[in-house]
Amino acid sequence: MKVVSTIRDLQEQLKKAGLSPVGLVPTMGALHQGHLSLVKNALSSCPLVVVSIYVNPTQFNDKNDLKNYPRTIGDDMKMLGEVLREQDIVFTPDDKEMYPEPDTRVFHFGNLDRVMEALHRPGHFNGVAQVVSKLFDMVRPDIAYFGQKDFQQLAVIRSLVKQMGYRIKIVGNPIIREEDGLAMSSRNRLLEPRIRKNAGIIYKAISGAAPMISNLDIPEIEESVINTIESYDGFRVEYFNIVDDTELRHIKSKSEIRKGKKYFGCIAVKAGNIRLIDNIEIPL
């Protein structure tokens, strides 16, 4: 694999390789098997794959979260070196390379800007759109790969591609889970041992939402999931919403369910001091 840290070197390597389609896997590092599943998916379809590693400051509304975000570049390189081919590229820019000047662009995503993560992390998705659009312009990929764990982010990126007129196929990869069901995340390594021991309750609780549909309405199901998780010491649910899969509109009653649409239960949990998100499809 080739490792580059400047846009100039990146584009020189892309031009030199002259291969297509080009696949892009944007990451913030601290790689795990979830990231590797994205990379392997890209490798199966693309003769040239670019993996970016960059902790983007504009998508953090909490400075402490940015400061504490795990950075494991040595381990990341070792992991990627075991799967990437000679022609593939790892792009590791710094802040000056990505933001030589402040990025003042403001993006609008309709209802996606007004629900769930957008409410709890103001400015987060604008920062995501800034960095992803920059990567798209730098790499000019044919296909880009993102994890479905970040369900709302995936919807935002699809909207971004449509708004900006990018001719890029967006592929969402299934969530990769730990043995107890906890969705793999770079943040999991920051969990206190006592919290990590019980963190599987998040997936167990949201998995129990679908069977309740026959007897309970949506608010009662959401309340039950929240109460189950919060019965464990150190766990606080920020939201659990059952939403449609496109605009992420919060379904308030079973009467709002429409045939032909998919629905997901999306959750954010403060597990000790660490914030975790997850989601699951709920057949309605």
C-alpha positions in Angstrom: 0.0 0.0 0.0 1.0 3.6 -0.5 0.9 6.0 2.4 0.5 9.7 1.6 -0.3 12.8 3.7 -0.8 15.5 1.1 -3.4 16.1 -1.5 -0.8 16.5 -4.2 0.8 13.1 -3.4 -2.6 11.5 -3.2 -3.7 12.8 -6.6 -0.3 11.9 -8.1 -0.7 8.3 -6.9 -4.3 8.1 -8.2 -3.2 9.4 -11.6 -0.2 7.1 -11.7 -2.3 4.0 -10.9 -4.9 4.9 -13.6 -7.3 2.3 -12.3 -11.1 2.4 -11.9 -13.5 2.1 -10.3 -11.9 3.9 -7.3 -13.3 3.0 -3.9 -13.1 5.4 -0.9 -13.4 4.3 2.8 -13.3 7.5 5.0 -12.3 6.8 8.6 -11.2 8.6 11.7 -8.8 5.9 12.6 -8.8 3.7 15.7 -9.7 0.9 13.3 -11.6 -2.2 14.2 -13.3 -5.1 12.4 -16.2 -2.9 11.4 -13.8 -0.7 9.5 -12.1 -3.7 8.0 -15.5 -5.0 6.7 -15.8 -1.7 4.8 -12.3 -2.0 3.4 -12.8 -5.7 2.3 -16.1 -4.7 0.7 -14.3 -2.0 -1.3 -11.5 -4.4 -2.2 -14.0 -6.9 -3.6 -15.3 -4.3 -6.1 -12.6 -1.8 -6.8 -9.1 -2.3 -8.3 -8.0 0.8 -6.4 -9.0 1.6 -2.8 -8.3 4.8 -0.8 -8.6 4.6 2.9 -8.5 8.0 4.6 -7.5 8.4 8.3 -8.4 11.8 9.7 -10.0 12.9 12.9 -12.1 15.8 11.6 -12.4 18.7 14.1 -15.3 20.4 12.5 -17.7 17.5 13.3 -17.0 17.6 17.1 -19.3 20.0 19.1 -17.5 18.8 22.3 -13.8 19.8 22.5 -13.2 17.1 25.1 -14.7 14.5 22.8 -12.2 15.6 20.1 -9.3 15.6 22.5 -10.1 12.1 23.9 -11.0 10.5 20.6 -8.7 7.5 20.3 -5.7 7.8 17.9 -3.9 4.6 17.1 -2.1 5.3 13.8 0.5 2.6 14.3 -2.1 -0.2 14.9 -4.2 1.2 12.1 -1.3 0.9 9.6 -0.5 -2.6 10.7 -4.2 -3.6 10.3 -4.5 -2.0 6.8 -1.1 -3.5 5.8 -2.6 -7.0 6.2 -5.4 -6.4 3.8 -4.6 -3.6 1.3 -2.8 -4.3 -2.0 0.4 -2.7 -3.4 -1.6 -0.2 -5.4 -4.0 0.9 -2.7 -3.6 4.2 -0.9 -3.8 5.3 2.8 -4.4 9.1 3.0 -3.3 10.6 6.4 -3.7 14.4 6.1 -3.3 16.8 9.0 -5.5 19.8 9.8 -3.5 22.3 7.7 -3.8 20.0 4.7 -7.6 19.6 5.0 -8.4 23.1 6.2 -5.8 25.5 4.9 -8.5 28.1 5.4 -11.6 27.9 7.6 -14.4 26.1 5.9 -17.5 28.4 6.2 -19.8 26.4 4.1 -23.2 25.7 5.6 -25.2 22.7 4.4 -28.9 22.0 4.9 -30.5 18.6 5.0 -34.1 19.2 5.8 -35.6 17.0 8.5 -32.2 15.2 8.9 -31.0 18.5 10.4 -33.7 18.5 13.1 -33.8 15.0 14.6 -31.8 12.7 16.8 -28.0 13.3 16.4 -28.6 16.7 14.9 -30.4 17.8 18.1 -27.8 16.4 20.5 -24.7 17.3 18.5 -25.3 20.8 17.0 -23.2 21.4 13.9 -22.0 17.7 13.7 -23.5 16.9 10.3 -22.4 20.2 8.8 -18.8 19.2 9.8 -19.4 15.7 8.3 -20.6 17.3 5.1 -17.5 19.6 5.0 -15.0 16.9 5.4 -16.7 14.2 3.2 -17.2 16.7 0.4 -13.5 17.6 0.6 -12.5 13.9 0.4 -14.9 13.4 -2.5 -13.3 16.3 -4.4 -9.8 15.1 -3.6 -10.2 11.5 -4.4 -13.0 11.6 -6.9 -14.1 8.1 -6.1 -16.7 6.1 -8.0 -17.9 4.3 -4.9 -17.7 5.3 -1.2 -18.3 3.0 1.7 -19.9 3.9 5.1 -21.1 1.9 8.1 -24.8 1.6 8.8 -24.1 2.0 12.5 -24.0 5.8 11.8 -27.5 5.5 10.3 -28.3 9.2 10.3 -24.8 10.1 8.9 -25.4 7.6 6.0 -28.7 9.4 5.2 -27.0 12.8 5.4 -24.2 11.6 3.0 -26.8 10.3 0.5 -28.5 13.7 0.6 -25.1 15.5 0.2 -24.4 13.4 -2.9 -27.8 14.3 -4.4 -27.5 18.0 -3.5 -23.9 18.4 -4.9 -24.5 16.3 -8.0 -21.7 13.9 -7.2 -21.7 10.8 -9.4 -20.7 8.5 -6.6 -22.4 5.3 -5.5 -22.8 5.2 -1.7 -22.6 1.8 -0.1 -23.8 1.2 3.4 -22.2 -1.8 5.2 -24.0 -3.8 7.8 -23.2 -3.2 11.5 -20.4 -5.5 12.9 -21.0 -6.5 16.5 -19.1 -7.8 19.5 -20.0 -11.2 20.9 -22.6 -9.6 23.3 -24.2 -7.6 20.5 -22.5 -4.2 21.2 -22.0 -2.4 17.9 -18.3 -2.1 17.2 -17.0 1.4 17.7 -13.7 3.1 18.2 -15.3 4.6 21.4 -15.8 1.1 22.9 -12.2 1.0 24.0 -12.8 4.0 26.2 -15.6 2.3 28.2 -14.9 1.6 31.9 -14.8 -2.2 32.6 -17.9 -2.1 34.7 -19.8 -0.3 32.0 -18.5 -2.5 29.2 -19.6 -5.6 31.1 -23.2 -4.5 30.7 -23.1 -2.6 27.4 -24.6 -5.6 25.5 -28.0 -4.5 27.0 -28.2 -1.8 24.4 -28.5 -4.3 21.5 -30.6 -6.7 23.6 -33.1 -3.9 24.4 -33.5 -2.5 20.9 -33.8 -6.1 19.6 -36.8 -6.5 21.8 -38.7 -3.6 20.2 -40.1 -5.5 17.2 -41.9 -8.2 19.2 -43.8 -5.6 21.2 -45.5 -4.2 18.1 -48.5 -6.5 18.3 -49.4 -5.4 21.8 -48.0 -1.9 22.3 -48.1 1.4 20.4 -44.9 3.3 19.5 -44.5 5.5 22.6 -44.9 2.5 24.9 -42.3 0.5 23.0 -39.8 3.4 23.1 -40.5 3.8 26.8 -40.0 0.1 27.5 -36.6 0.1 25.7 -35.4 3.2 27.5 -36.4 1.8 30.9 -34.7 -1.5 30.2 -31.4 0.1 29.5 -31.6 2.7 32.3 -32.3 0.0 34.8 -28.5 -0.7 34.6 -26.3 1.6 36.7 -24.4 4.2 34.6 -26.6 4.0 31.5 -28.7 7.0 30.3 -30.6 7.0 27.1 -30.5 10.3 25.2 -33.1 9.1 22.7 -34.7 6.0 21.2 -36.8 6.9 18.2 -38.5 4.6 15.7 -38.1 6.4 12.3 -38.4 5.9 8.6 -35.3 5.1 6.6 -35.2 8.2 4.3 -36.2 11.4 6.1 -35.8 9.8 9.6 -39.3 11.1 10.5 -40.2 10.0 14.1 -43.2 7.6 14.0 -45.4 8.6 16.9 -48.1 6.0 16.4 -48.7 2.7 14.5 -51.3 4.5 12.5 -48.5 6.4 10.8 -46.9 3.2 9.4 -47.0 3.0 5.6 -46.6 -0.1 3.5 -43.4 -0.3 1.4 -41.3 1.8 3.8 -38.6 0.6 6.1 -38.4 1.6 9.8 -35.5 1.6 12.2 -35.1 2.0 15.9 -32.2 4.5 16.5 -30.7 5.0 19.9 -28.0 7.1 21.6 -26.8 6.1 25.1 -24.5 7.7 27.5 -22.6 4.6 28.9 -20.7 6.0 31.8 -18.8 8.9 30.2 -18.9 7.5 26.7 -21.6 8.2 24.2 -22.7 5.2 22.0 -25.1 4.9 19.1 -26.8 2.0 17.5 -29.8 1.1 15.4 -31.8 -1.9 14.2 -34.4 -2.5 11.5 -37.9 -3.0 12.9 -40.3 -4.8 10.6 -43.6 -2.9 10.9 
